[in-house]
Amino acid sequence: MFADLKLYDIPNTLHRAARAHGRRGVEFLNFPAAVGEASLRAGVEGFLEGAADAHLPVPTALGVTVLTSDPDAGALVPRMEIARAAGCAGVVCAGGDVALARARGLRTMVPGIRPVGADSHDQARVDTPSDAIARGADWLVIGRAVSASDDPEAAAEAITRDVGRALATR
């Protein structure tokens, strides 16, 4: 389960909120790296503590770098560094940013995934499923490419085939 909440608050509040999510079996939780290292570290620690308290597997805390709807990725590298320093296992970043994250030892969850020719909606930095996988993305966030489709089932099947082909050649 991925709780895409982008928790942003002071250290104590983030620690407590993230701990509650960890106790309930959330596997992925994200925090904007813009919150700063102290708050982000508190969130990561709370999330890990919550899962440990409930005797659950170690969850994955992700630092959100720059939203894929933002065409200006100027804060990208500093936010990746904050996420790494705070103990995040990975970051949420655009497909084109995967190499920068990998160079810092971070895993990647890539939103803004759109099939070839699909509407990018309000996303400025999109990638296709196969291109994101070829770049080394660990996880893909596929939302409106399916949910906003005229035929969501067919859209999901097409993306699944694309992902399968990309993984077979990886």
C-alpha positions as CSV (number, residue, x, y, z in Angstrom):
1,M,0.0,0.0,0.0
2,F,1.3,3.4,-1.0
3,A,0.0,6.3,1.1
4,D,0.6,9.3,-1.3
5,L,0.1,11.9,1.5
6,K,3.1,14.1,1.1
7,L,3.3,14.6,4.8
8,Y,4.7,18.1,5.6
9,D,5.0,19.4,9.2
10,I,7.3,19.9,12.2
11,P,9.4,16.9,13.3
12,N,7.3,15.8,16.3
13,T,4.0,15.8,14.2
14,L,5.7,14.0,11.3
15,H,7.1,11.4,13.6
16,R,3.8,10.7,15.2
17,A,1.8,10.7,11.9
18,A,4.3,8.4,10.1
19,R,4.5,6.1,13.1
20,A,0.7,5.6,12.9
21,H,0.9,4.8,9.2
22,G,3.7,2.3,9.8
23,R,1.7,0.5,12.5
24,R,-1.2,0.1,10.1
25,G,0.9,-1.7,7.4
26,V,1.5,1.1,4.9
27,E,4.4,-0.1,2.8
28,F,5.3,3.2,1.1
29,L,4.9,6.7,2.6
30,N,6.1,9.9,1.1
31,F,7.3,13.2,2.5
32,P,8.3,16.4,0.6
33,A,12.0,16.8,0.9
34,A,11.3,20.5,1.0
35,V,10.2,20.0,4.6
36,G,13.9,19.9,5.6
37,E,16.2,17.2,6.9
38,A,15.1,17.3,10.6
39,S,11.4,16.9,9.8
40,L,12.1,14.4,7.1
41,R,14.3,12.3,9.4
42,A,11.7,12.4,12.1
43,G,9.1,11.1,9.6
44,V,11.3,8.3,8.4
45,E,12.1,7.2,12.0
46,G,8.5,7.3,13.0
47,F,7.4,5.3,10.0
48,L,10.1,2.6,10.6
49,E,9.2,2.5,14.4
50,G,5.5,2.1,13.6
51,A,6.2,-0.9,11.4
52,A,8.6,-2.4,13.9
53,D,6.0,-1.9,16.8
54,A,3.5,-3.9,14.8
55,H,6.0,-6.6,13.8
56,L,5.6,-5.7,10.1
57,P,8.2,-5.8,7.3
58,V,10.5,-2.7,7.0
59,P,8.5,-0.1,5.0
60,T,9.9,2.3,2.4
61,A,10.0,6.0,3.1
62,L,10.3,8.2,0.1
63,G,11.3,11.8,-0.3
64,V,9.4,13.8,-2.9
65,T,11.8,15.8,-4.9
66,V,10.1,18.0,-7.4
67,L,6.5,17.4,-8.5
68,T,6.2,16.2,-12.1
69,S,3.7,19.0,-12.7
70,D,6.5,21.5,-12.1
71,P,8.6,22.1,-15.2
72,D,11.4,23.7,-13.1
73,A,13.4,20.9,-11.5
74,G,16.0,23.4,-10.1
75,A,15.6,22.1,-6.5
76,L,16.0,18.4,-7.5
77,V,19.5,17.6,-6.5
78,P,19.4,19.4,-3.1
79,R,16.2,17.6,-2.3
80,M,17.6,14.3,-3.2
81,E,20.5,15.0,-0.9
82,I,18.1,15.9,1.9
83,A,16.2,12.6,1.4
84,R,19.4,10.6,1.4
85,A,20.7,12.3,4.5
86,A,17.4,11.9,6.3
87,G,17.4,8.1,5.7
88,C,14.8,7.8,3.0
89,A,15.2,4.5,1.0
90,G,14.2,6.4,-2.2
91,V,12.6,9.4,-3.8
92,V,9.6,10.2,-5.9
93,C,11.0,11.8,-9.1
94,A,10.3,12.1,-12.8
95,G,11.6,9.4,-15.1
96,G,14.3,11.7,-16.5
97,D,15.6,12.1,-12.9
98,V,16.2,8.4,-12.1
99,A,19.9,8.4,-13.0
100,L,20.5,11.3,-10.5
101,A,18.7,9.4,-7.8
102,R,20.5,6.1,-8.5
103,A,23.9,7.9,-8.4
104,R,23.0,8.8,-4.8
105,G,22.0,5.3,-3.9
106,L,18.3,6.0,-3.8
107,R,15.5,3.9,-5.2
108,T,12.9,5.6,-7.4
109,M,9.1,5.8,-7.6
110,V,8.2,7.5,-10.9
111,P,4.8,9.3,-11.3
112,G,3.7,11.1,-14.4
113,I,3.6,7.8,-16.4
114,R,1.7,8.1,-19.7
115,P,1.5,5.8,-22.7
116,V,2.9,7.0,-26.0
117,G,0.5,9.6,-27.4
118,A,-1.6,9.9,-24.2
119,D,-2.7,13.3,-22.8
120,S,-0.2,14.6,-20.2
121,H,-2.9,16.5,-18.4
122,D,-1.3,18.9,-15.9
123,Q,2.0,17.0,-15.9
124,A,5.1,18.8,-17.2
125,R,7.6,16.0,-16.9
126,V,6.1,12.7,-18.1
127,D,7.6,9.4,-19.2
128,T,6.3,6.3,-20.8
129,P,6.2,3.1,-18.8
130,S,8.8,1.4,-20.9
131,D,11.1,4.5,-20.9
132,A,10.9,4.8,-17.1
133,I,11.7,1.1,-16.7
134,A,14.6,1.4,-19.1
135,R,16.0,4.3,-17.1
136,G,15.9,2.1,-14.0
137,A,12.7,3.1,-12.2
138,D,11.9,0.8,-9.3
139,W,8.2,1.6,-9.1
140,L,5.7,3.4,-11.4
141,V,2.7,5.5,-10.4
142,I,0.0,5.0,-13.0
143,G,-3.1,7.0,-12.3
144,R,-4.9,9.1,-14.8
145,A,-3.5,7.1,-17.7
146,V,-6.0,4.5,-16.6
147,S,-8.6,6.3,-14.5
148,A,-9.2,9.1,-17.0
149,S,-9.3,6.8,-20.0
150,D,-12.5,6.2,-21.9
151,D,-11.8,2.5,-21.4
152,P,-9.9,2.0,-18.1
153,E,-9.7,-1.8,-18.4
154,A,-8.2,-1.6,-21.9
155,A,-5.8,1.2,-20.8
156,A,-4.6,-0.9,-17.9
157,E,-4.1,-4.0,-20.1
158,A,-2.1,-2.0,-22.6
159,I,0.1,-0.5,-19.9
160,T,0.6,-4.0,-18.3
161,R,1.8,-5.3,-21.7
162,D,4.1,-2.4,-22.1
163,V,5.6,-2.9,-18.7
164,G,6.0,-6.6,-19.3
165,R,7.9,-6.0,-22.5
166,A,10.1,-3.4,-20.8
167,L,10.9,-5.7,-17.9
168,A,11.7,-8.6,-20.3
169,T,14.4,-6.5,-22.0
170,R,15.8,-5.0,-18.8
